Amino acid sequence: MEGKCQYCGRSFLLSSRHPKQCTCNSKACRNVYKNQWRKEKIATDADHQANKRDSQKRWIQKHPGYWRTYRQNHREYTDRNREMQRQRNCGRKQPRDAAPLIAKSDSVNAKSDLVKEQNALISGYYSLQRLDADMIAKSDLVIVQISSISGNYREVTNIFNDCKETTL
């Protein structure tokens, strides 16, 4: 039985073992199919996402400092990557007064509705980083401890009248 490759359009003989085969045997077509399958699997399968994330974490733990060494030994890669990131930043729509920055996906903006509504900022240790207009990657970080204060803080601060300044 014959089939038609969905990528290159060529006819091919269907395998009796794989009746749903949709690609010919060319390496290019098989790679396209495999890459599409991976993207779909990662987008729709939570277990697959978790396994991939765990695998990457284990690899990083077994190879500490690999990327730092790689970037030091491959300056042309690093320079090209920085330039391409600057170009991507320029293409993003941002308010005029906003600095072209890249935030980590798990960062919290203190003015966001998430913080106001759910009190997402909890007590703990956080890293602070100065943000400059053209900063792309993190550099000098400061570790600070932040403690949540109860909702009746205004009432409690009236007790301490000798304080020079109160932050609300």
N, C-alpha and C positions, 0 to 999 in steps of 0.2 A: 504494500500500500504506500502511496506517495503522499507527502505533505509539502507545504510551502512555508519557507522560513519567514517569520514575521519581521525579521530585521533586514535581510538582504533580498528577499523575494525569490530566491532560487528554490527549485524543487529538490526534494531529498526523500530517501526511503525511510519510512517510519520504523522505529524499532518495535519489535513484538513485545519487548519488556517495558517499553515506555510509550503507551498508546497516546498520551497527552503531549508528546514531544512537539515543541513549537519552533525549534531552531535547527538549522543544519549543523553539520559537524565542523564548520570553520571555527577556529579559535576566537576570532573577533566577535562572531555572533554569540558564542557561548559565554564570553566574558561580559558582553552587554546584558545578556539574560541574568547571569549570576549577580552582577552589580545591582540590577533592578530588584532582584529577589531580596538581596541584603537590605537595601534601602526600605523596602516594604516591610520586611520582617522587623527591622529596628523600629520603624514607625508604629507598628501595630501590636507587637508582642512584648509585653512588660517583662516576662521572664528572660527573653533574649536580650533585652536592654540591660537588665541586671547582671546577666552572665558576662556580657561584654564589658560592662563597667568594672566588675570584680576582676576579670582577667587583666584589664589594663592596670588596675591598682596593684595586682600581684607582680606584674612585669615591672612596674615602676619601683616597687619595693626591692625586687631582685637586682635592679640596675640603677642604684641611686647616682645622681649626677650625670647620667648619660646625656640628657638633652643639653645641659650646660656645657659639657665637653664638646658635644657635636657642634653647638653654635660657635664655640671658640675656634674649632678647627675648620669650620665652613663659613667664613666671613661673608662670602658672596651670597650664600643662602640667607643669612641673617639680614644683610643689607637689603636684598631684594624683598624679603618678607616685610621688613619695616616700611619700605617704600609702597608696596602694594596695600598695606594696612592704612597708610596715610591716604591713599587714593580712595579706599573704601570709606574711610571716615568722611572725606569731602563729599562723597555721593549721598551720605545720609541726610535726611531732612531733620534739621534741628532749629530751635529758636535762635534768633540772631545773636542774642547775648550768651548762648550756651557754648561752652568750650567743647571742641571735638574730642571727646573722651570715649573710651571703651570701658564699660563697667563689667565686673564679674556678674555672672548670672544669678549668684546667690547674695548679692549685695542688697542692702536696704537703704532706701532714701528716706530720711527722717521726716520729710514733708509728705510722704505718700499716704494715700488713704488706708493702705494695709496697716501701717503703724498706728494711725489714729483709731481705726476700727477694731483691730484685733490685738493691739499691744504687742506687735511682733518683736519688738526690741526687748529682749529679756536680759536679765543680769548675766554677766560673764565677762570673759576676756575678748577684746576685739583688737583688730589691727587698724590703725589709722594711717592714712597716706595723704600727703599733700598733693593736690591736683593742680597741675599747671596746664596752660592752654594747649600745648602740643604733646602732652604726656600720653603714651600709648600703654606701656607695660609698667608694672609696679617696680619701684626701686627701693627707696628708703621707707621702711615701715616703723611705726611706733606701736608697741603693745600697751593697751590701757584696760583698766577694769571699769565696767559700767554696771551700776546697780540700779534696778528699778525702784521707783519711789511710789508709794501708794497714792490713790486718787485723792485723798484728803490732805495732800501736801500743803495746800494754801492755808488750811486751818492750823496745821502743825507749825508753820513758819511764823505765825503770829506770836507764838510762845517765845521765840528767839528774837526779841526786838533789838538786841545789841549787835546783830549781824550787820556788817557794812553793806553787803549786797546779797540779794536773794535771786536765784535763777529759777524761773517757772517754766 
